[in-house]
């Protein structure tokens, strides 16, 4: 290697015979002028440069650096100081936000995969829960079976209501973090799913459903993860929409899987029955003994795959726990490298447009001019005292959580009441008395009820993907929430009048689709907006998981009370020839939630706190 010697006579430029690096002052250390005057010297700099007193290997010549050029801060991307985070030069028009422009798509894909497992499981259960409960004791009347089904539905959400805040606090604890809480929730859901499928009594089924609710805080933790992965507010409309999208996908796929796989011996006798391909002479024994285990096994496999994906591929986002060693993530990276089978080799340094910095591919390491010692080690979080529980909740947070509760109440009540209203028998024609006194349901068979459920999913999914992001970006989160929420009470007001329409399919089905579309449009804008508003109320990252845990607890309480009170009110309406009463009461409740929206404002979220931290590092 050629020597590195100073040349005072070449202080102004880098000529053909040498390259000069002027003295730099970094963290109190003066580095000498460096010149390379010979061919061997220039060749040596292609291999070694001085980096804070230590030698590092490179593959390209370092650029001329002047005294007035500053070094990038710890949190800056040194690969391109002249470009902003969008990859564009200052002065260029900002590129429109698209699904493809979302950052951290790999992390979001893992979260979406994990979130999809829950609605698939829940909606799959609805397709056969009544028949599974009936198989426990065929002598029970249908009214008792219906009550048991309500208990099973409520036990899950009630358990979530009691434990979601606890899991939120654990997710904020440095020794636990978001990822571990999510893994516990997914494993708990997997165990609950298997236990429910192999239950032989109502008590056993209730225990496993309750266990699943106790351990499941997935939604709150996933909202926290998305908030910390996607910090910029312009991406939030799409990022937070991923969770409601999973619900609509589950509504479409779940009942199909559950209904087709339940009781496979009778559903597919040629495959699993006696004398069948897989059943042999007697049929598949365990499918006969546990006829509703197969859809639960499939759901458990799906959940377990999401556990593996989270364990190997998801990064911890907690401000302190993210610096903890994650051997699951390390194993995932090793598996990824082994599967890619790419030869390991050095890549040349790339020079920025104005020679302001150097960067190398992440597979080799980052290298620039001498930097501060803080650059060579992982940044450590500052000691931070977590605020007390009373300090967390401001007036705006409380009012936002109230609007969140009212929204979850009427949307969950609508879902539960619809599944009873659609198959309920039609009332006699002569039972109507005036414009408001009428009873009965639509009298749809079970196959038509499944079709109606699919209509809800098919309407919602394209709206979420195509329409919502553009309108939300143009109007803003709170404004779009206020504009589209009134569509829900309008839908609830019109729903009971479907029973007085002529019993002609080409009249009933378009009318039903129109009424349901109003509610689907409303919740397409309302559900992600409620999540974003709750998230942006928080400016301290140390309480983000707690607030989302409280929001999930409140939502679980609403999803427990909504179906319970809605079902009770619908029963009273059917019994007293006034089925519209409960629907109109639900419309009034949703209007109260709409009025609550005018008392809140959208906060700045944790983005401002992050930018302030960056400024402090630069200073």
C-alpha positions in Angstrom: 0.0 0.0 0.0 1.3 3.5 -0.9 2.0 6.0 1.9 -0.5 8.7 2.7 1.3 12.1 3.0 0.2 15.7 3.2 0.9 18.1 0.4 0.5 21.7 1.4 0.9 23.0 -2.1 -2.2 21.3 -3.3 -4.7 22.7 -0.9 -7.2 24.1 -3.5 -7.8 21.4 -6.0 -7.5 17.8 -6.8 -5.2 17.6 -9.9 -4.2 14.8 -12.0 -1.3 14.0 -9.7 -3.1 13.8 -6.5 -6.3 14.0 -4.5 -6.4 16.2 -1.4 -8.7 15.8 1.6 -8.7 19.1 3.6 -8.6 18.9 7.4 -11.9 18.1 9.1 -13.0 18.7 12.6 -15.3 15.9 13.8 -16.2 15.6 17.5 -13.1 17.4 18.6 -10.7 15.4 16.4 -8.7 17.2 13.7 -7.8 14.9 10.7 -4.8 15.9 8.6 -4.7 16.9 5.0 -4.4 13.8 2.9 -2.9 13.7 -0.6 -2.4 10.8 -3.0 0.2 11.8 -5.6 1.2 8.6 -7.3 -0.5 5.9 -9.2 0.1 3.5 -6.4 -1.4 6.0 -4.0 -4.5 6.4 -6.1 -4.8 2.6 -6.3 -4.4 2.3 -2.6 -7.3 4.7 -1.9 -9.5 2.4 -3.9 -8.9 -0.1 -1.1 -8.5 1.9 2.1 -9.6 5.3 3.4 -9.2 6.8 6.9 -12.5 6.6 8.8 -12.3 8.1 12.3 -8.8 6.7 13.0 -9.6 3.2 11.7 -9.2 1.6 8.3 -12.2 0.4 6.3 -12.3 -1.3 3.0 -13.9 0.4 -0.1 -13.9 -0.2 -3.8 -13.9 3.3 -5.3 -12.1 6.6 -4.9 -13.3 9.0 -2.3 -14.5 12.4 -3.6 -13.0 15.8 -2.7 -14.6 17.0 0.5 -14.4 20.7 1.6 -14.2 22.2 5.0 -17.7 23.7 4.7 -19.4 20.4 3.9 -21.1 19.0 7.0 -21.4 15.4 7.9 -24.8 13.7 7.9 -26.4 13.3 11.3 -27.1 9.9 12.9 -30.6 9.6 11.6 -30.0 11.0 8.1 -29.7 8.8 5.1 -26.1 9.4 4.1 -26.6 7.8 0.7 -28.4 10.8 -0.7 -28.3 14.0 1.3 -29.6 16.1 -1.6 -32.7 14.0 -2.0 -35.7 14.0 0.3 -37.3 10.9 1.7 -39.3 10.4 -1.5 -36.2 10.1 -3.5 -36.8 13.4 -5.4 -34.8 16.6 -5.6 -35.9 19.7 -3.8 -38.2 21.7 -6.0 -39.6 18.8 -7.9 -43.4 18.2 -7.5 -44.3 15.7 -4.9 -45.3 12.3 -6.4 -48.9 11.2 -5.7 -49.3 8.5 -3.1 -50.2 5.1 -4.5 -50.4 1.6 -3.2 -47.1 0.9 -4.8 -45.5 3.9 -3.1 -46.2 2.6 0.4 -42.9 2.3 2.3 -42.0 -0.9 4.2 -44.3 -3.1 2.1 -42.7 -6.2 3.4 -43.5 -5.4 7.0 -47.1 -4.4 6.0 -47.5 -7.6 4.1 -46.6 -9.6 7.2 -49.1 -7.7 9.3 -51.8 -8.1 6.7 -51.2 -11.8 6.5 -51.4 -12.0 10.3 -54.5 -9.8 10.5 -56.4 -11.8 7.9 -56.2 -15.0 10.1 -58.7 -13.6 12.6 -61.6 -12.5 10.4 -61.2 -15.8 8.5 -61.6 -17.7 11.7 -64.5 -15.6 13.1 -66.6 -15.6 9.9 -65.9 -19.3 9.3 -67.3 -20.1 12.8 -70.5 -18.2 12.0 -71.3 -20.6 9.1 -71.5 -23.7 11.3 -71.7 -22.6 14.9 -75.4 -23.2 15.2 -75.1 -26.8 13.8 -72.1 -27.5 16.0 -73.9 -26.4 19.1 -76.9 -28.5 18.0 -74.6 -31.6 17.7 -73.6 -31.2 21.4 -77.2 -31.8 22.5 -79.8 -32.4 19.7 -82.6 -32.3 22.2 -82.2 -28.6 22.9 -84.7 -26.2 21.3 -83.6 -23.7 18.7 -84.1 -20.8 21.1 -81.6 -22.3 23.6 -79.1 -22.9 20.7 -79.4 -19.3 19.6 -78.8 -18.1 23.2 -75.7 -20.3 23.4 -74.4 -18.9 20.1 -74.8 -15.4 21.5 -72.9 -16.4 24.6 -70.0 -17.8 22.5 -69.9 -14.7 20.4 -70.0 -12.4 23.5 -67.5 -14.4 25.6 -64.7 -13.7 23.1 -65.3 -9.9 22.9 -66.0 -9.6 26.6 -62.7 -11.3 27.4 -61.0 -8.9 25.0 -62.7 -6.0 26.7 -61.2 -7.0 30.1 -57.7 -7.7 28.9 -56.9 -5.5 25.9 -55.7 -2.6 28.1 -53.4 -5.0 30.0 -51.9 -6.2 26.7 -51.5 -2.6 25.5 -49.5 -1.7 28.6 -47.3 -4.8 28.0 -46.7 -3.8 24.4 -45.5 -0.4 25.7 -43.2 -2.1 28.3 -39.5 -2.2 27.1 -39.0 -5.7 28.3 -41.9 -7.0 26.2 -42.5 -4.9 23.1 -45.0 -5.1 20.3 -43.8 -8.2 18.5 -43.9 -10.5 21.5 -47.4 -9.4 22.4 -48.5 -10.1 18.8 -46.9 -13.5 18.9 -48.7 -14.4 22.1 -52.0 -13.2 20.6 -51.6 -15.2 17.5 -50.6 -18.4 19.4 -53.6 -17.9 21.7 -56.0 -17.6 18.7 -54.5 -20.8 17.2 -54.9 -22.8 20.4 -58.5 -21.4 20.9 -59.3 -22.4 17.3 -58.1 -26.0 17.7 -59.8 -26.4 21.1 -63.1 -25.1 19.8 -63.0 -27.4 16.8 -62.4 -30.5 19.0 -64.9 -29.5 21.7 -67.6 -32.0 22.6 -69.7 -29.8 24.9 -70.9 -26.3 25.1 -68.8 -25.6 28.2 -65.6 -26.7 26.5 -66.4 -24.5 23.5 -67.1 -21.5 25.8 -63.8 -22.0 27.7 -61.7 -22.1 24.5 -63.6 -19.0 23.0 -62.9 -17.1 26.2 -59.3 -18.2 26.2 -59.0 -16.8 22.7 -60.4 -13.5 23.8 -58.1 -13.3 26.9 -54.9 -13.8 24.8 -56.0 -11.9 21.7 -55.0 -8.3 21.5 -53.9 -8.5 17.9 -55.9 -5.6 16.5 -54.6 -3.0 19.0 -51.0 -4.2 18.6 -51.2 -4.2 14.8 -52.5 -0.6 14.8 -49.6 0.4 17.0 -47.1 -1.4 14.7 -48.6 0.3 11.6 -48.4 3.7 13.3 -44.7 3.2 14.0 -43.9 1.7 10.6 -45.8 4.3 8.6 -45.0 7.6 10.4 -45.8 10.0 7.5 -49.5 10.9 7.6 -49.9 11.0 3.8 -49.5 7.2 3.8 -51.8 6.5 6.7 -55.0 6.4 4.7 -53.8 3.3 2.8 -51.8 1.7 5.6 -54.6 1.8 8.2 -57.0 0.7 5.5 -55.3 -2.7 5.3 -56.9 -3.9 8.6 -60.6 -3.2 7.5 -59.8 -4.7 4.1 -58.9 -8.0 5.8 -62.3 -8.0 7.4 -64.1 -7.8 4.0 -61.8 -10.5 2.6 -62.7 -12.7 5.6 -66.4 -12.0 5.2 -66.2 -13.3 1.6 -63.9 -16.3 2.1 -64.6 -17.4 5.7 -68.2 -18.5 5.4 -67.4 -20.4 2.1 -64.6 -22.3 3.8 -66.4 -22.9 7.0 -69.7 -24.0 5.3 -68.0 -26.3 2.8 -65.6 -28.0 5.3 -67.9 -28.5 8.2 -69.1 -32.1 8.7 -67.0 -33.4 5.8 -68.2 -37.0 6.1 -71.7 -35.9 5.1 -70.6 -33.0 2.9 -68.1 -35.1 0.9 -69.1 -38.8 1.4 -67.2 -39.9 -1.7 -64.0 -38.6 -0.1 -64.4 -39.1 3.6 -67.4 -41.3 4.1 -67.6 -45.1 4.4 -66.1 -46.8 1.4 -64.6 -43.6 0.2 -61.2 -42.6 -1.1 -59.8 -41.5 2.2 -62.3 -43.1 4.6 -61.8 -46.7 3.9 -64.5 -49.1 5.0 -65.8 -47.2 8.0 -65.1 -43.6 6.9 -62.6 -41.2 8.5 -63.1 -41.9 12.2 -61.9 -38.5 13.7 -64.1 -36.6 11.2 -67.1 -38.6 12.4 -66.2 -38.0 16.1 -65.4 -34.3 15.6 -67.4 -33.3 12.6 -66.5 -29.6 12.9 -62.8 -29.9 13.5 -61.6 -29.7 9.9 -62.4 -26.0 9.2 -60.8 -25.2 12.6 -57.7 -27.2 11.7 -57.4 -25.3 8.4 -57.8 -22.0 10.3 -55.2 -23.0 12.9 -52.7 -23.9 10.1 -53.3 -20.4 8.5 -52.8 -18.7 11.9 -49.6 -20.8 12.6 -48.2 -19.8 9.3 -48.7 -16.1 10.3 -47.0 -16.8 13.6 -43.9 -18.1 11.6 -44.0 -15.1 9.3 -44.2 -12.6 12.3 -41.4 -14.5 14.1 -39.0 -14.6 11.2 -39.9 -11.4 9.3 -41.4 -8.7 11.5 -39.2 -6.0 13.0 -39.8 -4.7 16.5 -40.9 -1.1 16.5 -40.9 -0.2 20.2 -38.6 2.8 20.8 -36.5 0.8 23.3 -37.2 -2.9 22.6 -36.1 -2.5 18.9 -32.5 -2.4 20.0 -32.9 -5.8 21.7 -31.4 -8.8 20.0 -34.1 -10.6 18.0 -32.8 -14.1 17.2 -36.1 -14.9 15.3 -35.4 -12.0 12.9 -31.7 -13.1 12.6 -32.9 -16.6 11.7 -35.3 -15.2 9.1 -32.5 -13.2 7.5 -30.3 -16.3 7.3 -33.0 -18.4 5.8 -33.6 -15.6 3.2 -30.0 -15.4 2.3 -29.8 -19.2 2.0 -32.8 -19.4 -0.2 -31.6 -16.5 -2.5 -28.3 -18.3 -3.0 -26.6 -15.2 -4.2 -22.8 -15.1 -4.2 -21.4 -12.7 -1.6 -19.2 -10.1 -3.3 -18.3 -6.5 -2.8 -20.1 -3.9 -4.9 -18.5 -0.6 -6.0 -19.1 2.6 -4.2 -21.7 4.9 -5.8 -20.9 8.6 -6.0 -23.6 11.1 -5.3 -24.4 13.7 -7.9 -22.4 16.4 -6.1 -19.9 14.2 -4.4 -21.5 15.1 -1.1 -21.5 11.6 0.3 -20.8 8.0 -0.5 -22.9 5.0 0.0 -22.6 1.2 -0.4 -25.2 -1.5 -0.7 -26.5 -2.6 2.7 -25.0 -6.0 2.2 -21.5 -4.6 2.6 -21.9 -1.7 5.0 -22.1 2.1 5.1 -19.0 4.2 4.6 -18.4 7.9 4.4 -16.0 10.5 5.5 -14.9 10.5 9.1 -18.0 10.6 11.3 -18.7 10.9 15.0 -18.3 7.9 17.3 -22.1 7.8 17.6 -22.3 6.6 13.9 -20.3 3.5 14.7 -22.6 2.2 17.3 -26.4 1.6 17.4 -28.3 4.7 18.7 -29.5 4.2 22.2 -32.9 5.6 23.4 -32.9 8.3 26.0 -34.3 7.4 29.4 -37.9 8.2 29.3 -40.4 8.1 32.2 -43.7 6.8 31.0 -46.6 9.0 31.9 -49.2 7.8 34.4 -52.5 6.4 33.3 -54.4 9.6 34.2 -51.9 11.7 32.2 -52.6 9.8 29.0 -56.1 10.8 28.4 -56.8 14.3 27.4 -60.2 15.7 26.5 -59.6 15.1 22.8 -58.5 11.5 23.4 -61.6 10.8 25.5 -64.0 12.3 22.9 -62.2 10.4 20.1 -62.6 7.1 22.0 -66.3 7.9 22.6 -66.8 8.3 18.8 -64.8 5.1 18.3 -67.1 3.3 20.8 -70.3 4.6 19.2 -69.1 3.5 15.7 -68.1 0.0 16.8 -71.5 -0.3 18.6 -73.8 0.4 15.6 -71.6 -1.4 13.0 -71.4 -4.6 15.2 -75.1 -4.4 16.0 -75.9 -4.0 12.3 -73.9 -7.2 11.4 -75.6 -9.2 14.1 -79.1 -8.0 13.4 -78.7 -8.6 9.7 -78.0 -12.3 10.2 -81.2 -12.6 12.2 -83.4 -10.2 10.1 -82.6 -11.9 6.7 -83.7 -15.5 7.6 -86.6 -14.4 9.9 -89.9 -15.6 8.5 -92.1 -13.0 6.7 -95.1 -11.7 8.6 -98.6 -12.2 7.3 -99.8 -9.6 4.8 -102.7 -8.5 7.1 -100.4 -7.9 10.1 -99.4 -4.4 9.0 -101.0 -1.5 10.8 -100.1 1.9 9.5 -96.8 3.0 8.2 -94.6 2.0 11.2 -96.3 -1.1 12.7 -95.2 -4.1 10.8 -93.1 -7.2 11.6 -91.3 -10.2 10.2 -88.0 -10.5 8.3 -87.1 -11.2 4.7 -87.5 -15.0 5.0 -84.3 -15.9 3.1 -83.0 -19.5 3.1 -79.5 -20.2 4.4 -78.0 -20.2 0.9 -79.4 -16.7 0.2 -78.1 -15.5 3.6 -74.6 -16.5 2.5 -75.1 -14.6 -0.8 -76.2 -11.5 1.1 -73.1 -11.7 3.3 -70.9 -12.0 0.2 -72.6 -8.9 -1.3 -71.5 -6.9 1.7 -67.9 -8.0 1.2 -67.9 -7.6 -2.6 -69.2 -4.0 -2.2 -66.8 -3.0 0.5 -63.5 -4.4 -1.0 -63.3 -2.4 -4.2 -64.5 0.8 -2.4 -61.6 0.4 0.0 -59.0 -0.2 -2.6 -60.1 2.2 -5.3 -62.3 5.0 -3.8 -61.4 5.6 -0.2 -57.7 6.5 -0.5 -58.3 9.2 -3.2 -61.2 10.8 -1.4 -59.6 10.6 2.0 -56.4 12.3 0.6 -58.5 15.1 -0.9 -60.9 15.7 2.0 -58.8 14.7 5.0 -59.5 12.1 7.6 -61.9 13.9 9.9 -63.8 15.7 7.1 -64.4 12.5 5.2 -65.5 10.8 8.4 -68.0 13.6 9.0 -69.3 13.5 5.5 -69.8 9.7 5.1 -70.9 8.6 8.6 -74.5 9.8 8.0 -74.9 7.2 5.4 -75.2 4.6 8.2 -78.3 6.0 9.9 -79.9 6.4 6.5 -79.3 2.7 5.9 -80.7 1.8 9.3 -83.9 3.9 8.7 -84.5 2.2 5.3 -83.6 -1.4 6.3 -87.0 -2.5 8.0 -89.0 -1.2 5.0 -87.6 -4.0 2.9 -90.2 -6.3 4.4 -93.1 -4.4 3.0 -91.8 -4.6 -0.6 -93.4 -7.0 -3.0 -91.9 -10.4 -2.8 -90.3 -10.2 -6.2 -86.6 -11.0 -6.5 -85.8 -8.3 -9.0 -87.3 -5.8 -6.5 -86.0 -7.2 -3.2 -82.4 -7.9 -4.1 -81.6 -4.5 -5.8 -83.3 -2.7 -2.9 -81.3 -4.8 -0.4 -78.1 -4.1 -2.2 -78.8 -0.4 -2.3 -79.6 -0.2 1.5 -76.5 -2.3 2.4 -74.3 -0.2 0.1 -75.1 2.9 2.1 -73.9 1.2 5.3 -70.8 -0.3 3.6 -69.8 3.1 2.1 -70.2 4.7 5.5 -68.1 2.2 7.3 -65.5 2.1 4.5 -64.6 5.7 5.4 -65.5 5.5 9.1 -63.6 2.5 10.4 -60.1 3.5 9.1 -60.7 7.1 10.0 -61.5 6.2 13.6 -58.3 4.2 13.8 -56.3 7.1 12.3 -57.9 9.7 14.7 -57.1 7.6 17.7 -53.5 7.1 16.5 -53.0 10.8 15.8 -54.2 11.7 19.3 -51.0 10.3 20.7 -47.7 12.3 20.6 -45.7 10.2 23.0 -44.5 6.9 21.5 -44.2 5.3 24.9 -48.0 5.3 25.4 -49.0 4.4 21.8 -49.6 0.7 22.6 -51.6 1.6 25.7 -53.9 4.0 23.9 -54.5 1.5 21.1 -55.1 -1.2 23.7 -57.7 1.0 25.4 -59.3 1.6 21.9 -59.5 -2.1 21.3 -60.9 -2.7 24.7 -63.6 0.0 24.1 -64.3 -1.5 20.7 -64.6 -5.0 22.2 -67.0 -3.7 24.8 -69.1 -2.1 22.0 -69.0 -5.3 19.9 -70.2 -7.2 23.0 -73.1 -4.8 23.8 -74.1 -4.0 20.2 -75.1 -7.5 19.2 -76.6 -8.2 22.6 -78.8 -5.1 22.7 -79.5 -5.3 19.0 -80.6 -8.9 19.1 -82.8 -8.2 22.2 -84.4 -5.2 20.5 -85.0 -7.1 17.3 -86.7 -9.9 19.2 -89.0 -7.3 20.9 -89.8 -5.8 17.5 -90.6 -9.2 16.0 -92.8 -10.1 18.9 -94.7 -6.8 19.0 -95.1 -6.2 15.3 -92.7 -3.3 15.2 -89.5 -4.6 13.7 -88.4 -1.2 12.6 -88.1 0.2 16.2 -84.7 -1.3 16.9 -83.4 -0.2 13.5 -84.5 3.4 14.0 -83.0 3.4 17.6 -79.7 2.3 16.0 -80.0 5.2 13.6 -80.4 7.6 16.5 -77.3 6.1 18.2 -75.2 6.5 15.0 -76.4 10.1 14.8 -75.1 10.8 18.3 -71.7 9.4 17.1 -71.9 11.8 14.2 -72.5 14.8 16.5 -69.5 13.7 18.6 -67.3 14.0 15.6 -67.8 17.8 15.7 -66.3 18.0 19.2 -62.9 16.5 18.3 -59.9 17.5 16.2 -57.2 15.5 14.5 -53.9 15.5 16.3 -50.4 15.5 14.9 -49.5 12.0 16.0 -45.9 10.9 16.7 -44.6 12.3 13.4 -43.8 15.7 15.1 -42.0 14.0 18.0 -39.9 12.1 15.5 -38.9 15.2 13.6 -38.0 17.0 16.8 -35.7 14.1 17.7 -34.0 14.3 14.4 -33.4 18.0 14.8 -31.9 17.4 18.2 -29.5 14.8 16.8 -28.4 17.2 14.0 -27.8 20.0 16.5 
